[in-house]
């Protein structure tokens, strides 16, 4: 009724329809047009209107290291006011442009209002609980019985979880019982903490040395220049004269590597970033404290519940005839090769001839905050 009422007195009528067939759209013209055409035999002139869409090639973005950029970079050198962390270096390996934007220019993504706990806050709460559990045992012998007692002390764990929620999530000194979603997250953290203690029991007896051990040091990377490095080692303990440094990772990840170059290879799928990080800490810790023997390890929390969970790092050596898996209990045979490869990476960051380029590995762009800038 409305349709015919509307066109009743029209001298010229334009009817448009969309020929695209997407989702529920059939791409056909309306039955009213068919009616005009076939039933009422109205003379209709049909036209297909199209337009060209030429998608511009994405522009390649690269930042040359001009005087200004070099000045910014020099702030990371000895005497400067900034320091590089392991995650900054891992970001550079992933994508030099991402490193430039995030760490040199300090472009940060817009703050979003988070309704639930983000992965980083989850990690901080877990780290905080573990640090508090071990703090009281500094320099002391940790036994299996002691860890079992803590693991079963739910009141203690609840108090620590609530205290760490107040500190890292609510950002207040007022500790309150957790409710709703936060309560559930707290229970997941409790499970991870308990499982960590069960894993630790297998390593007992050991001497607990430090948690969240701060690193702020300089490192010579090209004979003359020194870079400032910073970080925090999640846990350091000692057993049978071997110092163990542990990095907790909230996700899952690789604990096996084939060559040292793999740790720095941006093209490598699922590059073992966590190994690069814990090796960097091992290198720095060796330079500062000269332990007799140093053993790096990673606790990937998502893997903790696997029966065959192992925190050790494995070096996979392939010969013509067989494949050997060598567990790294002593970092010293690896330190020189790691230091050389690490230094090459730092030299590249400071090389004025090499611009900050976009990564060729688009897998990295999938979760990058700068994907809209790069149109990737
Ligand atoms: S979107 Fe990709 S190319 Fe662009 S900065 Fe991020 S990782 Fe690098």
Boltz pocket constraint, residues with backbone or C-beta under 6 A from the ligand:
constraints:
  - pocket:
      binder: B
      contacts: [[A, 94], [A, 95], [A, 97], [A, 98], [A, 357], [A, 358], [A, 359], [A, 361], [A, 364], [A, 365], [A, 368], [A, 369], [A, 370], [A, 371], [A, 372], [A, 374], [A, 376]]
      max_distance: 6.0
